[in-house]
Amino acid sequence: MAPGPSNSVHGLRASAPWRASGLEALGFIPAVPGFSPMWGAVARGFSPVAPSFSPVRSNYLHRKVLQFASQYPNVRVTPWRMATIWGGASLLSTYLQSMRDLIEMNDWPWDFFINLSAADYPIRGTHQGPGAVHLQITTIYFRLNNNAFPLSSIGTDRMEAHAFGLGAYSLQTHHSSQLLCQNLPTWTNDQLVAFLSRYRGMNFLKSHGRDNARFIRKQGLDRLFLECDTHMWRLGDRKIPEGITLDGGSDWFLLNRNFVEYVIFSSDDLVTKMKRFYSYTLLPAESFFHTVLENSPHCDSMVDNNLRITNWNRKLGCKCQYKHIVDWCGCSPNDFKPPDFHRFQQTARPTFFARKFEAVVNQEIIGQLDYYLYGNYPSGTPGLRSYWENIYDEPDGIHSLSDVILTMYHSFSRLGLRRAETSLHTDGDNSCRYYPMGHPVSVQLYFLADRFQGFLIKHHATNLAVSKLETLETWVMPKKMFKIVSPPSDFGRLQFSEIGTDWDAKERIFRNFGGLIGPMDEPVGMQKWGKGPNVTVTVIWVDPINVIAATYDILIESSAEFTHYKPPLNLPLRPGVWTIKILHHWVPVAETKFLVTPLTFSNRQPIKQEESMRLHSGPPKNAYMEQSFQGLNPVLNIPIKAAQVDQAKKNAALIGTELENWVDTLVSGIWSAVDVCSTGPTSCPVMQACSQTAWSSLSPDPKSELGPIKPDGRLR
């Protein structure tokens, strides 16, 4: 919403006190998945608010943003979208296009360009004292790095807020001059405007702080990269441009309008050559703006502070976890957790935002910070400890799902219908019996108190009593598969073990929540350890017919907390329930199980028998590795029975309903259909409404709802 005559909020005239501060507005450019938590928090702190959302990878999120934007006259969505990748040159293109868009919005004057992430959160409250300065945000852009689209988030346990004291803060500029901000009170969003008003001629970027030669080598600036097919390919070495001082650091910054206009419109050699140079550079946003600024007439305006706290833990965050995306080793900050809360209060420099926050990793810290900033929710507010995240939506089409995922979602839906029949059905009455219809409508991840609770599958089904179509939502929860042997051994370091795919060594979780694994997947074994002496354990992988697929030893150092290993198994894996045994001195310590699901779909079509036999018969010659471990079967008392082998051969040839029945039998051994509800009218008289069911994705979630703008221009 622009200042002036059009500055009204739902018919209420809003003042424009930011003008008194010397700022017309700030431009916020968030990046990364989701928008409700961060946007809601930022918007609560500013009055009035005028953001614009842009590049999103997810069609689902884009639809939600369009829907969201239609509710507010001061929100705009750019017509273009750009899918960036970690470290890709496309991110710089996104920022440059965003800056051009901002400048060309003549009705939205602004003074600073600020990029934020949905993994960012404001860490200063919204104090409304006398003379408080309000802020107009002119734009918010989004890019997505993956397929997670959280649209409901924050909340959970509360804690007492502690006020920040008065203090003096020193800003170290890049050219060693000092800017002193004395006796600034609690750093609130209002103070952010006052702070930037005082230093509106400055640009806030965080430099690497190391010698430049080392930075150039570590950053790969002396290497030529090309982004193609969502990958940054390293092509070879290159020379650094002569006469240019390369600089860089964080790609989160606050840039004033004068410098942004210079970057976008200047035709001098520095800008044009640097744009070309950084078009073939890894992580260009971490260096382009620093380098152009330092070598430009604006060099004296650089402040070595991006006003953020970043949760760096390089021991965990520098694991070369992006090798599948870039031909380089990169680092990434960790998510904040409750023990980190004190860091928001103990900072020796001005900071207004922190990153990273991620509700699927820890929502409690978001709830604590939200309470600290904006106060508690009323007693009895629902959903504060719950978190839902959409991972599939019907308009995206089943082509967006793998055959493994589609198979499991259909099985989950059928388990829900059986749950309704067994728990709600009465003899002689078909009103609670259903027949499945079509593909799933939507799927949500469901968390409660920071624990994964399973999937919520919304699906269609025909009520057999009235032959009418109804839409239900089924909650399926994974059963506990890990168990310590009984009686327990005297080896007590092992706390937990799990099998999955997409292991995140930084946050130490499997990103494939629920561990949905098919015959062509490559599972990873993870163990969690308590402290103790160095020990060596043996891990044994046993397939559904007791073929020992792999065995290996792991040295567990005294300080080790997690270990993980992906055995190089030949594919396809035999479908069924696998067992992982963990031994110490060849004495069983614990075991866990996981499911390799048979596929009912191939290329999103019902699987044919030839394909079923190819995928469901196990690896060629039953050999998961070149080395055979058959000699261990009698030692470990794991016999291979002829009846099991014969049944596995028969199962491999199944198709149609018989295949579905086999899948459902396996899935029900690993998953439980906890409950089912109706999203609309139903002929089942005892079926509960999803809107009144605490676990349902349709239940109230006030912490993530963005309602009408209040007379003071705020959302809460």
Protein Blocks (a to p, Z undefined) as FASTA:
>chain_A
ZZhjklcgehiacddfklmnopabdcdddededjklmmmmmmmmpccddddddddfblkl
mmmmmmmmmmpmkbccdfbdcdddehiaklmmmmmmmmmmmmmmmklccfbdcdddfkbc
cfbdcddcehiacdddfbdcdddfbfcdcfbfceddddddddddddddddddfkopacdd
ehiacddfklmmmmmmmmmmbccdddehiafklmmmmnopmpccddeehiacdfbdcddd
ehiacddddfbdcddfklmmmmmmpccfklmmmmmmmmmcghkllmmmmmmmmmmmklmm
pccbehiacdddfklmmnopmmmmpgcdddddddddfklmmmmmmccbdcfbdcdddfkl
ommlmmmmmmmmnopadehiahklgccddfbdfklopklpcfklmmmmmmmmmmmmmmmm
mmmpcghiaklgccdehjdfbdcdddeehiaebjcdddddddfklopacddddddddddf
bdcdddddfbfkbmbdcddehiafknopafbghiaacfkbccdddddddedddddddddd
ddfkopafbdcdddddfklmbdcddddddddddedjddddddeehiafbdcdddddddfb
ehhiacdfklmmmmmnopehhiabfbdcklmmmmnopacdfklmmmmmmmmmgghjllmm
mmmmmmmmmpccfbdcdfbdcfbfkbccfklgfkbmkbccfklpccdddfkopaZZ
